[in-house]
């Protein structure tokens, strides 16, 4: 059975907010709330891949860079959103 876009977005929001590391909850959750509906199916596929990564790696990549090339554009968007949020 094929998942509807609505169900996929709900699932991805839940996975963004329910990470194993609180810092990643606070970075990915708000980003997902404000951005997921704008993403293309290809970007959603990339997000699915990103959410399979280890939280410690994701956090390091967002804070310090060095992410795998295929994830870098999406991680850059997430990092920019987090920086804008935390700077007020």
PDB file of N, CA, C and O in Angstrom:
ATOM      1  N   UNK A   1       0.846  -1.183   0.000  1.00  0.00           N
ATOM      2  CA  UNK A   1       0.000   0.000   0.000  1.00  0.00           C
ATOM      3  C   UNK A   1       0.893   1.249   0.000  1.00  0.00           C
ATOM      4  O   UNK A   1       1.911   1.292   0.691  1.00  0.00           O
ATOM      5  N   UNK A   2       0.511   2.235  -0.761  1.00  0.00           N
ATOM      6  CA  UNK A   2       1.272   3.469  -0.863  1.00  0.00           C
ATOM      7  C   UNK A   2       0.850   4.451   0.223  1.00  0.00           C
ATOM      8  O   UNK A   2      -0.338   4.626   0.497  1.00  0.00           O
ATOM      9  N   UNK A   3       1.830   5.075   0.825  1.00  0.00           N
ATOM     10  CA  UNK A   3       1.578   6.052   1.879  1.00  0.00           C
ATOM     11  C   UNK A   3       1.148   7.379   1.255  1.00  0.00           C
ATOM     12  O   UNK A   3       1.743   7.823   0.272  1.00  0.00           O
ATOM     13  N   UNK A   4       0.132   8.006   1.812  1.00  0.00           N
ATOM     14  CA  UNK A   4      -0.287   9.313   1.312  1.00  0.00           C
ATOM     15  C   UNK A   4       0.736  10.363   1.731  1.00  0.00           C
ATOM     16  O   UNK A   4       1.482  10.166   2.691  1.00  0.00           O
ATOM     17  N   UNK A   5       0.767  11.481   1.005  1.00  0.00           N
ATOM     18  CA  UNK A   5       1.687  12.563   1.359  1.00  0.00           C
ATOM     19  C   UNK A   5       1.387  13.066   2.775  1.00  0.00           C
ATOM     20  O   UNK A   5       2.306  13.328   3.551  1.00  0.00           O
ATOM     21  N   UNK A   6       0.120  13.197   3.101  1.00  0.00           N
ATOM     22  CA  UNK A   6      -0.267  13.671   4.440  1.00  0.00           C
ATOM     23  C   UNK A   6       0.282  12.760   5.540  1.00  0.00           C
ATOM     24  O   UNK A   6       0.826  13.241   6.533  1.00  0.00           O
ATOM     25  N   UNK A   7       0.140  11.461   5.364  1.00  0.00           N
ATOM     26  CA  UNK A   7       0.664  10.520   6.365  1.00  0.00           C
ATOM     27  C   UNK A   7       2.181  10.549   6.416  1.00  0.00           C
ATOM     28  O   UNK A   7       2.778  10.435   7.486  1.00  0.00           O
ATOM     29  N   UNK A   8       2.797  10.702   5.256  1.00  0.00           N
ATOM     30  CA  UNK A   8       4.265  10.772   5.219  1.00  0.00           C
ATOM     31  C   UNK A   8       4.757  11.992   5.985  1.00  0.00           C
ATOM     32  O   UNK A   8       5.713  11.892   6.755  1.00  0.00           O
ATOM     33  N   UNK A   9       4.117  13.144   5.784  1.00  0.00           N
ATOM     34  CA  UNK A   9       4.519  14.356   6.486  1.00  0.00           C
ATOM     35  C   UNK A   9       4.331  14.203   7.993  1.00  0.00           C
ATOM     36  O   UNK A   9       5.187  14.625   8.770  1.00  0.00           O
ATOM     37  N   UNK A  10       3.230  13.612   8.405  1.00  0.00           N
ATOM     38  CA  UNK A  10       2.996  13.382   9.837  1.00  0.00           C
ATOM     39  C   UNK A  10       4.083  12.484  10.425  1.00  0.00           C
ATOM     40  O   UNK A  10       4.603  12.747  11.510  1.00  0.00           O
ATOM     41  N   UNK A  11       4.416  11.426   9.696  1.00  0.00           N
ATOM     42  CA  UNK A  11       5.442  10.491  10.172  1.00  0.00           C
ATOM     43  C   UNK A  11       6.808  11.175  10.264  1.00  0.00           C
ATOM     44  O   UNK A  11       7.539  10.977  11.234  1.00  0.00           O
ATOM     45  N   UNK A  12       7.145  11.969   9.268  1.00  0.00           N
ATOM     46  CA  UNK A  12       8.430  12.660   9.276  1.00  0.00           C
ATOM     47  C   UNK A  12       8.492  13.721  10.374  1.00  0.00           C
ATOM     48  O   UNK A  12       9.545  13.917  10.979  1.00  0.00           O
ATOM     49  N   UNK A  13       7.392  14.399  10.635  1.00  0.00           N
ATOM     50  CA  UNK A  13       7.369  15.361  11.750  1.00  0.00           C
ATOM     51  C   UNK A  13       7.598  14.645  13.067  1.00  0.00           C
ATOM     52  O   UNK A  13       8.368  15.107  13.908  1.00  0.00           O
ATOM     53  N   UNK A  14       6.934  13.524  13.241  1.00  0.00           N
ATOM     54  CA  UNK A  14       7.103  12.755  14.483  1.00  0.00           C
ATOM     55  C   UNK A  14       8.547  12.294  14.636  1.00  0.00           C
ATOM     56  O   UNK A  14       9.117  12.392  15.723  1.00  0.00           O
ATOM     57  N   UNK A  15       9.138  11.796  13.563  1.00  0.00           N
ATOM     58  CA  UNK A  15      10.528  11.339  13.626  1.00  0.00           C
ATOM     59  C   UNK A  15      11.484  12.500  13.858  1.00  0.00           C
ATOM     60  O   UNK A  15      12.544  12.312  14.456  1.00  0.00           O
ATOM     61  N   UNK A  16      11.137  13.677  13.406  1.00  0.00           N
ATOM     62  CA  UNK A  16      11.986  14.850  13.618  1.00  0.00           C
ATOM     63  C   UNK A  16      11.938  15.313  15.062  1.00  0.00           C
ATOM     64  O   UNK A  16      12.941  15.784  15.597  1.00  0.00           O
ATOM     65  N   UNK A  17      10.786  15.186  15.695  1.00  0.00           N
ATOM     66  CA  UNK A  17      10.629  15.619  17.085  1.00  0.00           C
ATOM     67  C   UNK A  17      11.033  14.560  18.096  1.00  0.00           C
ATOM     68  O   UNK A  17      11.343  14.890  19.241  1.00  0.00           O
ATOM     69  N   UNK A  18      11.036  13.298  17.699  1.00  0.00           N
ATOM     70  CA  UNK A  18      11.308  12.207  18.640  1.00  0.00           C
ATOM     71  C   UNK A  18      12.625  11.534  18.304  1.00  0.00           C
ATOM     72  O   UNK A  18      12.658  10.375  17.891  1.00  0.00           O
ATOM     73  N   UNK A  19      13.699  12.265  18.484  1.00  0.00           N
ATOM     74  CA  UNK A  19      15.037  11.756  18.222  1.00  0.00           C
ATOM     75  C   UNK A  19      15.583  11.133  19.510  1.00  0.00           C
ATOM     76  O   UNK A  19      14.868  11.063  20.509  1.00  0.00           O
ATOM     77  N   UNK A  20      16.804  10.693  19.498  1.00  0.00           N
ATOM     78  CA  UNK A  20      17.408  10.135  20.703  1.00  0.00           C
ATOM     79  C   UNK A  20      18.180  11.172  21.498  1.00  0.00           C
ATOM     80  O   UNK A  20      18.652  10.899  22.602  1.00  0.00           O
ATOM     81  N   UNK A  21      18.306  12.364  20.928  1.00  0.00           N
ATOM     82  CA  UNK A  21      19.119  13.414  21.538  1.00  0.00           C
ATOM     83  C   UNK A  21      18.290  14.699  21.564  1.00  0.00           C
ATOM     84  O   UNK A  21      17.811  15.150  20.523  1.00  0.00           O
ATOM     85  N   UNK A  22      18.123  15.280  22.731  1.00  0.00           N
ATOM     86  CA  UNK A  22      17.266  16.456  22.887  1.00  0.00           C
ATOM     87  C   UNK A  22      17.681  17.608  21.969  1.00  0.00           C
ATOM     88  O   UNK A  22      16.829  18.316  21.433  1.00  0.00           O
ATOM     89  N   UNK A  23      18.976  17.789  21.793  1.00  0.00           N
ATOM     90  CA  UNK A  23      19.447  18.863  20.922  1.00  0.00           C
ATOM     91  C   UNK A  23      18.909  18.700  19.506  1.00  0.00           C
ATOM     92  O   UNK A  23      18.546  19.679  18.854  1.00  0.00           O
ATOM     93  N   UNK A  24      18.862  17.459  19.038  1.00  0.00           N
ATOM     94  CA  UNK A  24      18.341  17.220  17.687  1.00  0.00           C
ATOM     95  C   UNK A  24      16.830  17.406  17.638  1.00  0.00           C
ATOM     96  O   UNK A  24      16.297  17.834  16.614  1.00  0.00           O
ATOM     97  N   UNK A  25      16.129  17.093  18.728  1.00  0.00           N
ATOM     98  CA  UNK A  25      14.689  17.388  18.786  1.00  0.00           C
ATOM     99  C   UNK A  25      14.467  18.886  18.570  1.00  0.00           C
ATOM    100  O   UNK A  25      13.583  19.296  17.818  1.00  0.00           O
ATOM    101  N   UNK A  26      15.286  19.688  19.244  1.00  0.00           N
ATOM    102  CA  UNK A  26      15.114  21.144  19.202  1.00  0.00           C
ATOM    103  C   UNK A  26      15.577  21.762  17.880  1.00  0.00           C
ATOM    104  O   UNK A  26      15.187  22.882  17.548  1.00  0.00           O
ATOM    105  N   UNK A  27      16.385  21.054  17.146  1.00  0.00           N
ATOM    106  CA  UNK A  27      16.816  21.538  15.828  1.00  0.00           C
ATOM    107  C   UNK A  27      15.860  21.045  14.741  1.00  0.00           C
ATOM    108  O   UNK A  27      15.340  21.841  13.959  1.00  0.00           O
ATOM    109  N   UNK A  28      15.631  19.735  14.695  1.00  0.00           N
ATOM    110  CA  UNK A  28      14.835  19.165  13.620  1.00  0.00           C
ATOM    111  C   UNK A  28      13.336  19.397  13.772  1.00  0.00           C
ATOM    112  O   UNK A  28      12.640  19.609  12.779  1.00  0.00           O
ATOM    113  N   UNK A  29      12.830  19.360  15.008  1.00  0.00           N
ATOM    114  CA  UNK A  29      11.391  19.488  15.218  1.00  0.00           C
ATOM    115  C   UNK A  29      10.819  20.800  14.688  1.00  0.00           C
ATOM    116  O   UNK A  29       9.914  20.775  13.854  1.00  0.00           O
ATOM    117  N   UNK A  30      11.320  21.935  15.147  1.00  0.00           N
ATOM    118  CA  UNK A  30      10.793  23.209  14.640  1.00  0.00           C
ATOM    119  C   UNK A  30      11.009  23.390  13.136  1.00  0.00           C
ATOM    120  O   UNK A  30      10.164  23.960  12.447  1.00  0.00           O
ATOM    121  N   UNK A  31      12.135  22.905  12.635  1.00  0.00           N
ATOM    122  CA  UNK A  31      12.380  22.992  11.193  1.00  0.00           C
ATOM    123  C   UNK A  31      11.308  22.201  10.441  1.00  0.00           C
ATOM    124  O   UNK A  31      10.746  22.683   9.458  1.00  0.00           O
ATOM    125  N   UNK A  32      11.034  20.989  10.911  1.00  0.00           N
ATOM    126  CA  UNK A  32      10.026  20.149  10.257  1.00  0.00           C
ATOM    127  C   UNK A  32       8.651  20.804  10.323  1.00  0.00           C
ATOM    128  O   UNK A  32       7.910  20.790   9.340  1.00  0.00           O
ATOM    129  N   UNK A  33       8.306  21.374  11.467  1.00  0.00           N
ATOM    130  CA  UNK A  33       7.001  22.021  11.605  1.00  0.00           C
ATOM    131  C   UNK A  33       6.794  23.128  10.577  1.00  0.00           C
ATOM    132  O   UNK A  33       5.694  23.293  10.049  1.00  0.00           O
ATOM    133  N   UNK A  34       7.844  23.877  10.296  1.00  0.00           N
ATOM    134  CA  UNK A  34       7.700  25.018   9.412  1.00  0.00           C
ATOM    135  C   UNK A  34       8.054  24.781   7.964  1.00  0.00           C
ATOM    136  O   UNK A  34       7.816  25.649   7.124  1.00  0.00           O
ATOM    137  N   UNK A  35       8.623  23.618   7.644  1.00  0.00           N
ATOM    138  CA  UNK A  35       9.203  23.449   6.316  1.00  0.00           C
ATOM    139  C   UNK A  35       8.708  22.230   5.540  1.00  0.00           C
ATOM    140  O   UNK A  35       8.686  22.263   4.310  1.00  0.00           O
ATOM    141  N   UNK A  36       8.319  21.174   6.210  1.00  0.00           N
ATOM    142  CA  UNK A  36       8.043  19.912   5.512  1.00  0.00           C
ATOM    143  C   UNK A  36       7.046  20.041   4.370  1.00  0.00           C
ATOM    144  O   UNK A  36       7.234  19.440   3.312  1.00  0.00           O
ATOM    145  N   UNK A  37       6.009  20.804   4.571  1.00  0.00           N
ATOM    146  CA  UNK A  37       4.970  20.893   3.540  1.00  0.00           C
ATOM    147  C   UNK A  37       5.474  21.536   2.257  1.00  0.00           C
ATOM    148  O   UNK A  37       4.868  21.364   1.199  1.00  0.00           O
ATOM    149  N   UNK A  38       6.578  22.276   2.338  1.00  0.00           N
ATOM    150  CA  UNK A  38       7.149  22.933   1.160  1.00  0.00           C
ATOM    151  C   UNK A  38       8.106  22.037   0.383  1.00  0.00           C
ATOM    152  O   UNK A  38       8.479  22.364  -0.744  1.00  0.00           O
ATOM    153  N   UNK A  39       8.505  20.916   0.966  1.00  0.00           N
ATOM    154  CA  UNK A  39       9.532  20.076   0.352  1.00  0.00           C
ATOM    155  C   UNK A  39       8.979  19.253  -0.810  1.00  0.00           C
ATOM    156  O   UNK A  39       7.837  18.793  -0.787  1.00  0.00           O
ATOM    157  N   UNK A  40       9.817  19.086  -1.813  1.00  0.00           N
ATOM    158  CA  UNK A  40       9.485  18.233  -2.958  1.00  0.00           C
ATOM    159  C   UNK A  40       9.562  16.772  -2.531  1.00  0.00           C
ATOM    160  O   UNK A  40      10.144  16.464  -1.491  1.00  0.00           O
ATOM    161  N   UNK A  41       8.987  15.876  -3.313  1.00  0.00           N
ATOM    162  CA  UNK A  41       9.126  14.448  -3.000  1.00  0.00           C
ATOM    163  C   UNK A  41      10.594  14.002  -2.925  1.00  0.00           C
ATOM    164  O   UNK A  41      10.944  13.145  -2.114  1.00  0.00           O
ATOM    165  N   UNK A  42      11.440  14.583  -3.765  1.00  0.00           N
ATOM    166  CA  UNK A  42      12.862  14.231  -3.737  1.00  0.00           C
ATOM    167  C   UNK A  42      13.518  14.694  -2.435  1.00  0.00           C
ATOM    168  O   UNK A  42      14.333  13.977  -1.855  1.00  0.00           O
ATOM    169  N   UNK A  43      13.153  15.906  -1.978  1.00  0.00           N
ATOM    170  CA  UNK A  43      13.686  16.397  -0.706  1.00  0.00           C
ATOM    171  C   UNK A  43      13.173  15.557   0.462  1.00  0.00           C
ATOM    172  O   UNK A  43      13.902  15.326   1.427  1.00  0.00           O
ATOM    173  N   UNK A  44      11.936  15.105   0.380  1.00  0.00           N
ATOM    174  CA  UNK A  44      11.401  14.236   1.434  1.00  0.00           C
ATOM    175  C   UNK A  44      12.165  12.906   1.465  1.00  0.00           C
ATOM    176  O   UNK A  44      12.433  12.359   2.535  1.00  0.00           O
ATOM    177  N   UNK A  45      12.510  12.398   0.286  1.00  0.00           N
ATOM    178  CA  UNK A  45      13.328  11.171   0.233  1.00  0.00           C
ATOM    179  C   UNK A  45      14.676  11.406   0.907  1.00  0.00           C
ATOM    180  O   UNK A  45      15.162  10.558   1.654  1.00  0.00           O
ATOM    181  N   UNK A  46      15.272  12.558   0.637  1.00  0.00           N
ATOM    182  CA  UNK A  46      16.557  12.891   1.241  1.00  0.00           C
ATOM    183  C   UNK A  46      16.415  13.031   2.762  1.00  0.00           C
ATOM    184  O   UNK A  46      17.285  12.590   3.512  1.00  0.00           O
ATOM    185  N   UNK A  47      15.329  13.637   3.205  1.00  0.00           N
ATOM    186  CA  UNK A  47      15.082  13.755   4.641  1.00  0.00           C
ATOM    187  C   UNK A  47      14.949  12.381   5.277  1.00  0.00           C
ATOM    188  O   UNK A  47      15.455  12.152   6.375  1.00  0.00           O
ATOM    189  N   UNK A  48      14.272  11.468   4.596  1.00  0.00           N
ATOM    190  CA  UNK A  48      14.157  10.095   5.112  1.00  0.00           C
ATOM    191  C   UNK A  48      15.550   9.508   5.333  1.00  0.00           C
ATOM    192  O   UNK A  48      15.815   8.886   6.362  1.00  0.00           O
ATOM    193  N   UNK A  49      16.433   9.710   4.363  1.00  0.00           N
ATOM    194  CA  UNK A  49      17.812   9.219   4.503  1.00  0.00           C
ATOM    195  C   UNK A  49      18.514   9.898   5.672  1.00  0.00           C
ATOM    196  O   UNK A  49      19.209   9.246   6.451  1.00  0.00           O
ATOM    197  N   UNK A  50      18.333  11.198   5.788  1.00  0.00           N
ATOM    198  CA  UNK A  50      18.969  11.962   6.859  1.00  0.00           C
ATOM    199  C   UNK A  50      18.503  11.466   8.232  1.00  0.00           C
ATOM    200  O   UNK A  50      19.303  11.360   9.162  1.00  0.00           O
ATOM    201  N   UNK A  51      17.227  11.167   8.352  1.00  0.00           N
ATOM    202  CA  UNK A  51      16.681  10.729   9.639  1.00  0.00           C
ATOM    203  C   UNK A  51      17.161   9.338  10.039  1.00  0.00           C
ATOM    204  O   UNK A  51      16.985   8.928  11.186  1.00  0.00           O
ATOM    205  N   UNK A  52      17.759   8.617   9.112  1.00  0.00           N
ATOM    206  CA  UNK A  52      18.343   7.309   9.430  1.00  0.00           C
ATOM    207  C   UNK A  52      19.731   7.450  10.049  1.00  0.00           C
ATOM    208  O   UNK A  52      20.265   6.491  10.605  1.00  0.00           O
ATOM    209  N   UNK A  53      20.310   8.635   9.952  1.00  0.00           N
ATOM    210  CA  UNK A  53      21.660   8.859  10.476  1.00  0.00           C
ATOM    211  C   UNK A  53      21.645   8.964  12.000  1.00  0.00           C
ATOM    212  O   UNK A  53      20.619   9.264  12.611  1.00  0.00           O
ATOM    213  N   UNK A  54      22.789   8.714  12.586  1.00  0.00           N
ATOM    214  CA  UNK A  54      22.985   8.804  14.022  1.00  0.00           C
ATOM    215  C   UNK A  54      22.875  10.266  14.482  1.00  0.00           C
ATOM    216  O   UNK A  54      23.411  11.160  13.827  1.00  0.00           O
ATOM    217  N   UNK A  55      22.195  10.509  15.587  1.00  0.00           N
ATOM    218  CA  UNK A  55      22.014  11.875  16.094  1.00  0.00           C
ATOM    219  C   UNK A  55      23.331  12.592  16.375  1.00  0.00           C
ATOM    220  O   UNK A  55      23.459  13.785  16.098  1.00  0.00           O
ATOM    221  N   UNK A  56      24.300  11.879  16.919  1.00  0.00           N
ATOM    222  CA  UNK A  56      25.584  12.522  17.211  1.00  0.00           C
ATOM    223  C   UNK A  56      26.254  13.003  15.930  1.00  0.00           C
ATOM    224  O   UNK A  56      26.859  14.075  15.906  1.00  0.00           O
ATOM    225  N   UNK A  57      26.148  12.217  14.873  1.00  0.00           N
ATOM    226  CA  UNK A  57      26.709  12.633  13.587  1.00  0.00           C
ATOM    227  C   UNK A  57      25.934  13.829  13.028  1.00  0.00           C
ATOM    228  O   UNK A  57      26.533  14.800  12.565  1.00  0.00           O
ATOM    229  N   UNK A  58      24.617  13.756  13.071  1.00  0.00           N
ATOM    230  CA  UNK A  58      23.806  14.872  12.566  1.00  0.00           C
ATOM    231  C   UNK A  58      24.135  16.164  13.300  1.00  0.00           C
ATOM    232  O   UNK A  58      24.301  17.212  12.676  1.00  0.00           O
ATOM    233  N   UNK A  59      24.226  16.092  14.605  1.00  0.00           N
ATOM    234  CA  UNK A  59      24.521  17.289  15.394  1.00  0.00           C
ATOM    235  C   UNK A  59      25.890  17.864  15.010  1.00  0.00           C
ATOM    236  O   UNK A  59      26.030  19.069  14.804  1.00  0.00           O
ATOM    237  N   UNK A  60      26.877  17.000  14.919  1.00  0.00           N
ATOM    238  CA  UNK A  60      28.220  17.452  14.541  1.00  0.00           C
ATOM    239  C   UNK A  60      28.209  18.092  13.149  1.00  0.00           C
ATOM    240  O   UNK A  60      28.837  19.130  12.940  1.00  0.00           O
ATOM    241  N   UNK A  61      27.503  17.482  12.206  1.00  0.00           N
ATOM    242  CA  UNK A  61      27.453  18.018  10.850  1.00  0.00           C
ATOM    243  C   UNK A  61      26.755  19.378  10.809  1.00  0.00           C
ATOM    244  O   UNK A  61      27.159  20.260  10.051  1.00  0.00           O
ATOM    245  N   UNK A  62      25.721  19.548  11.613  1.00  0.00           N
ATOM    246  CA  UNK A  62      24.997  20.826  11.635  1.00  0.00           C
ATOM    247  C   UNK A  62      25.850  21.906  12.284  1.00  0.00           C
ATOM    248  O   UNK A  62      25.889  23.040  11.808  1.00  0.00           O
ATOM    249  N   UNK A  63      26.525  21.562  13.355  1.00  0.00           N
ATOM    250  CA  UNK A  63      27.315  22.540  14.101  1.00  0.00           C
ATOM    251  C   UNK A  63      28.664  22.823  13.442  1.00  0.00           C
ATOM    252  O   UNK A  63      29.100  23.972  13.374  1.00  0.00           O
ATOM    253  N   UNK A  64      29.318  21.771  12.961  1.00  0.00           N
ATOM    254  CA  UNK A  64      30.696  21.925  12.472  1.00  0.00           C
ATOM    255  C   UNK A  64      30.888  21.669  10.990  1.00  0.00           C
ATOM    256  O   UNK A  64      31.958  21.959  10.454  1.00  0.00           O
ATOM    257  N   UNK A  65      29.894  21.138  10.320  1.00  0.00           N
ATOM    258  CA  UNK A  65      30.052  20.796   8.913  1.00  0.00           C
ATOM    259  C   UNK A  65      30.632  19.414   8.739  1.00  0.00           C
ATOM    260  O   UNK A  65      30.718  18.638   9.690  1.00  0.00           O
ATOM    261  N   UNK A  66      31.030  19.109   7.514  1.00  0.00           N
ATOM    262  CA  UNK A  66      31.629  17.820   7.220  1.00  0.00           C
ATOM    263  C   UNK A  66      30.639  16.728   6.875  1.00  0.00           C
ATOM    264  O   UNK A  66      30.992  15.549   6.889  1.00  0.00           O
ATOM    265  N   UNK A  67      29.394  17.102   6.564  1.00  0.00           N
ATOM    266  CA  UNK A  67      28.365  16.120   6.236  1.00  0.00           C
ATOM    267  C   UNK A  67      28.657  15.462   4.898  1.00  0.00           C
ATOM    268  O   UNK A  67      29.357  16.040   4.067  1.00  0.00           O
ATOM    269  N   UNK A  68      28.128  14.255   4.676  1.00  0.00           N
ATOM    270  CA  UNK A  68      28.233  13.646   3.352  1.00  0.00           C
ATOM    271  C   UNK A  68      27.645  14.600   2.300  1.00  0.00           C
ATOM    272  O   UNK A  68      26.660  15.293   2.554  1.00  0.00           O
ATOM    273  N   UNK A  69      28.254  14.617   1.144  1.00  0.00           N
ATOM    274  CA  UNK A  69      27.875  15.570   0.099  1.00  0.00           C
ATOM    275  C   UNK A  69      26.387  15.527  -0.247  1.00  0.00           C
ATOM    276  O   UNK A  69      25.778  16.573  -0.472  1.00  0.00           O
ATOM    277  N   UNK A  70      25.803  14.350  -0.291  1.00  0.00           N
ATOM    278  CA  UNK A  70      24.386  14.236  -0.672  1.00  0.00           C
ATOM    279  C   UNK A  70      23.457  14.844   0.364  1.00  0.00           C
ATOM    280  O   UNK A  70      22.346  15.255   0.027  1.00  0.00           O
ATOM    281  N   UNK A  71      23.893  14.910   1.636  1.00  0.00           N
ATOM    282  CA  UNK A  71      23.054  15.470   2.704  1.00  0.00           C
ATOM    283  C   UNK A  71      23.341  16.944   2.971  1.00  0.00           C
ATOM    284  O   UNK A  71      22.541  17.620   3.619  1.00  0.00           O
ATOM    285  N   UNK A  72      24.456  17.444   2.487  1.00  0.00           N
ATOM    286  CA  UNK A  72      24.881  18.812   2.812  1.00  0.00           C
ATOM    287  C   UNK A  72      23.857  19.899   2.484  1.00  0.00           C
ATOM    288  O   UNK A  72      23.618  20.759   3.331  1.00  0.00           O
ATOM    289  N   UNK A  73      23.240  19.905   1.301  1.00  0.00           N
ATOM    290  CA  UNK A  73      22.289  20.983   1.011  1.00  0.00           C
ATOM    291  C   UNK A  73      21.118  21.025   2.002  1.00  0.00           C
ATOM    292  O   UNK A  73      20.716  22.099   2.449  1.00  0.00           O
ATOM    293  N   UNK A  74      20.583  19.869   2.334  1.00  0.00           N
ATOM    294  CA  UNK A  74      19.471  19.824   3.285  1.00  0.00           C
ATOM    295  C   UNK A  74      19.943  20.208   4.681  1.00  0.00           C
ATOM    296  O   UNK A  74      19.259  20.962   5.372  1.00  0.00           O
ATOM    297  N   UNK A  75      21.091  19.709   5.106  1.00  0.00           N
ATOM    298  CA  UNK A  75      21.620  20.056   6.422  1.00  0.00           C
ATOM    299  C   UNK A  75      21.944  21.549   6.527  1.00  0.00           C
ATOM    300  O   UNK A  75      21.791  22.147   7.593  1.00  0.00           O
ATOM    301  N   UNK A  76      22.388  22.143   5.429  1.00  0.00           N
ATOM    302  CA  UNK A  76      22.643  23.588   5.432  1.00  0.00           C
ATOM    303  C   UNK A  76      21.354  24.367   5.681  1.00  0.00           C
ATOM    304  O   UNK A  76      21.351  25.353   6.418  1.00  0.00           O
ATOM    305  N   UNK A  77      20.267  23.924   5.068  1.00  0.00           N
ATOM    306  CA  UNK A  77      18.962  24.579   5.286  1.00  0.00           C
ATOM    307  C   UNK A  77      18.507  24.423   6.736  1.00  0.00           C
ATOM    308  O   UNK A  77      18.002  25.366   7.345  1.00  0.00           O
ATOM    309  N   UNK A  78      18.692  23.234   7.273  1.00  0.00           N
ATOM    310  CA  UNK A  78      18.295  22.975   8.665  1.00  0.00           C
ATOM    311  C   UNK A  78      19.147  23.814   9.612  1.00  0.00           C
ATOM    312  O   UNK A  78      18.626  24.406  10.557  1.00  0.00           O
ATOM    313  N   UNK A  79      20.441  23.868   9.366  1.00  0.00           N
ATOM    314  CA  UNK A  79      21.348  24.651  10.217  1.00  0.00           C
ATOM    315  C   UNK A  79      21.007  26.133  10.163  1.00  0.00           C
ATOM    316  O   UNK A  79      21.014  26.799  11.198  1.00  0.00           O
ATOM    317  N   UNK A  80      20.710  26.662   8.986  1.00  0.00           N
ATOM    318  CA  UNK A  80      20.352  28.078   8.859  1.00  0.00           C
ATOM    319  C   UNK A  80      19.073  28.384   9.628  1.00  0.00           C
ATOM    320  O   UNK A  80      18.964  29.428  10.271  1.00  0.00           O
ATOM    321  N   UNK A  81      18.119  27.486   9.560  1.00  0.00           N
ATOM    322  CA  UNK A  81      16.868  27.668  10.302  1.00  0.00           C
ATOM    323  C   UNK A  81      17.133  27.675  11.804  1.00  0.00           C
ATOM    324  O   UNK A  81      16.607  28.522  12.525  1.00  0.00           O
ATOM    325  N   UNK A  82      17.943  26.737  12.274  1.00  0.00           N
ATOM    326  CA  UNK A  82      18.256  26.654  13.706  1.00  0.00           C
ATOM    327  C   UNK A  82      19.004  27.891  14.180  1.00  0.00           C
ATOM    328  O   UNK A  82      18.709  28.424  15.250  1.00  0.00           O
ATOM    329  N   UNK A  83      19.970  28.351  13.392  1.00  0.00           N
ATOM    330  CA  UNK A  83      20.730  29.541  13.779  1.00  0.00           C
ATOM    331  C   UNK A  83      19.812  30.761  13.864  1.00  0.00           C
ATOM    332  O   UNK A  83      19.928  31.554  14.799  1.00  0.00           O
ATOM    333  N   UNK A  84      18.931  30.914  12.932  1.00  0.00           N
ATOM    334  CA  UNK A  84      17.995  32.050  12.956  1.00  0.00           C
ATOM    335  C   UNK A  84      17.082  31.970  14.172  1.00  0.00           C
ATOM    336  O   UNK A  84      16.797  32.987  14.804  1.00  0.00           O
ATOM    337  N   UNK A  85      16.629  30.784  14.497  1.00  0.00           N
ATOM    338  CA  UNK A  85      15.752  30.593  15.669  1.00  0.00           C
ATOM    339  C   UNK A  85      16.461  30.923  16.970  1.00  0.00           C
ATOM    340  O   UNK A  85      15.917  31.616  17.830  1.00  0.00           O
ATOM    341  N   UNK A  86      17.681  30.419  17.105  1.00  0.00           N
ATOM    342  CA  UNK A  86      18.387  30.577  18.368  1.00  0.00           C
ATOM    343  C   UNK A  86      18.964  31.973  18.554  1.00  0.00           C
ATOM    344  O   UNK A  86      19.217  32.397  19.682  1.00  0.00           O
ATOM    345  N   UNK A  87      19.170  32.681  17.468  1.00  0.00           N
ATOM    346  CA  UNK A  87      19.657  34.060  17.568  1.00  0.00           C
ATOM    347  C   UNK A  87      18.534  35.040  17.831  1.00  0.00           C
ATOM    348  O   UNK A  87      18.767  36.182  18.227  1.00  0.00           O
ATOM    349  N   UNK A  88      17.327  34.587  17.609  1.00  0.00           N
ATOM    350  CA  UNK A  88      16.175  35.423  17.921  1.00  0.00           C
ATOM    351  C   UNK A  88      15.822  36.321  16.809  1.00  0.00           C
ATOM    352  O   UNK A  88      14.869  37.092  16.918  1.00  0.00           O
TER     353      UNK A  88
END
